[in-house]
Amino acid sequence: MTWAVLIEPGRLVVREIPLAIPRWPAAIGPLRIAAISDVHAGAPHITLDKLREVVARTNAAHPDLVVLLGDYVIHGVVGGRFVPPEPTAAVLRDLRAPLGVFAVLGNHDWWYDGARVGRAFTDAGIPVLDDEAVAVPTRGGPLWIAGLSDVWTRPASLDRTLATVPAGAPVILLTHNPDAFVRVPDRVLLTLAGHTHGGQVNLPLLGRLIVPSAYGQRFAIGHVREGDRDLFVTPGIGTSIVPVRFRVPPEVSVLTVGR
């Protein structure tokens, strides 16, 4: 119990993950994507200094692209202290990547004040994608980054999100909640999500007992391939409700995506 409360939630793992996607465009070549989710600033162990460590270690991994996948604030975490979104965004603005840093919002952000959280990140120079897509230049042509709004708290629309993406163009979809994946069309090369915290607790034999998903452990953590579609769920940084992690350490997931 000491490990799960006092030690593991305070760790930080930068995990390198090769992610082979058969449909990945050869012209773009391998792409390094750092996925950061569920910061929950103010949860136990998640101070602004901790976020500065997250930024420094992410930058040291030299990603081509950084994605922030929602839930920057906390609600009612035992032992936590609320941190407004503005100081969090001011720290995360120091993330660096040649193709940019992009964010979506999560359910906790909207339960608090989604407009304020979004404004804090936009003012810090981090674009927040809310049912919209943007193109970023790569050596192999434009790569589209689409952001789907949170499916628990927003009228999330995949049609609206992908409306400006040309047919056949390569697109990566960002969303907070992986439950959206069941509706993601084949045209999306890769969906990136957070929200689940990897269950926060992963017990031997029993597995991940509490995963906030309508699909149980199907989208709990890591790489999921269903048919020709690919999803990656990062276990995130902070904690929610109970400040415990066991065998699911806080993680910056650095994906090397390619064929």
N, C-alpha and C positions, 0 to 999 in steps of 0.2 A: 504493500500500500504506500509506503514511503516513496518508492521509486515512481509509482504512478501519479502521485500528487506533487512531490517536491523536485523530482529530478527529470523524468522524461518530458513533461510539458515545457521545461526550460531549455531543452536541447534544440539544436537546429541542424538538420541534415540537408545537404545539397546533393540530390541524387541524380546521377547521370543515367539516362534511360534511352537506349536506341529504340526507335519506333519505325518499323518497316511498314510502309503503306504502298502496296503494289501499284496503285494509280497515281502515285506522286509524280509530278512532272519532272522528267529527266533534265529539262533545260534549267529548272530552278536549282536542282542539286540539293544536297543535304542542308537542312535549315535547323539551327539551334533555337529552341523556344523555351524560355523560362516561364513556368506557370506558378503563380502565387495566388493563394486564395485564403479566405476566412482568416484574415489578419486578426479580427476581433480585438483591436487595440483597447487596452485597459483590463483585459482578462488577466488572471494571475500569470506572471512571467512575461507578459506582452507589454512591455514599456516602450516608450519612444526610442530609448537606447537599443532595445532589442530589435526594433524595426530598422534602426540604422545598421545593425549587424546584418539583417536580412538584405538590405540594399547593397552593402559592401560585398557580401559573399555572392550575391546574384551578379553584380557587375564583374566580379573576379572570374566568373564562369564564362564571360564573353558571349552572351547570347546574341543572336541576330534580332530577336524579337522578344519583348516581355509582355505577358498578359496578366492582368489583375482581374480575378474572377469573383469579386464581390464579398460582402459581409465584412465591412471595415469597422463597424461599431459593435457594441455588446448590449445585451439585455439580460439583467438578472443573473449573471454568472457569480456563483458563490466566491466571495473574496475578491471580486473584481471592482474596478473603479472606472466609471464612464470617462472616455476620452472623446472630445468632439472630433468631427471629421477633418477639420481644418489642419490641426497639427499633424495628423496622420498623413494627409495628402502632402503637406510640406516636407515630410521626410521621404515619402515615396517618389517625389518629383526628381530625386537624385538618381533614380534608376536610369541606366543608359543602354541603348541598343540601336544599331544602325537603322533598323526598319521601324523603330519606334516602340512606344509603350502605350498600350490600350487597355481600357477598363470596361467592365460591366458592373452593375449593382446587384446586390443580393437581397434576400427577404428581410434580414435585419436592418439593412439600410433603408428599405421602404417602410418598415414598421416604425423606424425612428423619424426620418424626414428625407425621403429619397431626393427631393429637389435640392435640399441643402447639401447632401453628400455629393451629388453629381456636380453641383456648383463648386464645391471645395476642390474636387479633382480637376475640373475644367480650368479653374482659376490657377491651379498649380501646373497647368500645361499638359495634363494627361487627358486625352480625349475619352469621353464616356460614350459608348455605343449603346443606344437604346432602340432596338428594332431598326437598325440601320447598318450600312456596310461602307467601308472605304477601301480604296486600292492603294497598295504600297508597291513601290518599284523594286524589282529584284533583277538579277543578271539575266534571268530567263523570262522577263516580262512581268506584268502586273500580277500580284497576289492579293486577293480580296480578303479582308478581315471583317467579318460580320459579327454583330453583337445582338443576341436575342435577350429581351428583357426577362426578368425573373418570372417563372411560371406560377409561383405561389401567390404573388402579390400584384401582378400586372396583366394586362390583356395581351400577353406575348403573341406575336404574329410572325411566323416563319415566312409567310408570303410577303409581308411588308419588309421584313429584315433582308430578304434576298432579292427584292424587286429591282434594285439597281445593278445587280451582278449580271454581267452578260452571260448568255448561255454558253456552257463549255469552259468558262473561266475558272481557274483554281480558286477555291474559297475555303477558309478555315472559319468555323463558327465558335464564338465564345458565348457561354451561358453560365449562370451560376448553378442552376439545378440540373443534374444529369437526367432527370426524368424526361426532359424535353427530347432526349435522343430518340425515343420511340417514334417521333414525328419528323425527324430530320430526313430530308430527301437524299437520294444517292449522289446528287451533284456536289454535296459537301464532302471535301476530302477528309476532314478531321474535325471533330467536335471536342472542345476543351471545357471542363466543368470542375466545380469544387463542391461545396455545400455539405457533403456527407461526413467530413473529417475522418474518412476511413473507418467510421464507427467509433473513433476515439479509443475504444478498448477492443482488443483482438485477443480473445482467450484461447489458449490451446484446446483443441478438440471442439470447443463450443463455437468458436469463430466470433464474428462481429455481431453482437447481440442487438445493438440499437443503431439502425441506419435510417435517417429521415428521408425515406423514399417510398413511393407507392409500389416499388418493385423489389422490396426486400434487399438482398445482397447482390442483386444483378448488376447494379451500377455503383457498388460500394467504394471501389478504389481501383486505380490502375487502368491498364489498357483493356478495352472491351472491343471485340470485333464481332459484328453481327452481319452476316452476308458480306456485302462489299463496303460496309460502313464501319468507321473507326471512331471510338470515343476514348478519351483519356480523362480520368478523374484524379485530381491531386488531393492528398489528404489535408492540405492546408497547414496553417501556422498556429492559430489560437485554439481556444476551447469555448464551448457553449454549455450553459446550464450548470454542469459539474466540471470543475477544473482538473480533469483527469485525462491522462493518455497512457495507454499500456500497449506496447508493441505496435504503436502507430505514432512515431515521433513527428514533431513539426518538420515540415519539408518544403523546400523549394525544388520543384521538379524541373529538371533541365532535359528537355527532349531533343534528341537529334533525329529529326524526321527526314526520311528519304525512302528509296526503294529497297 
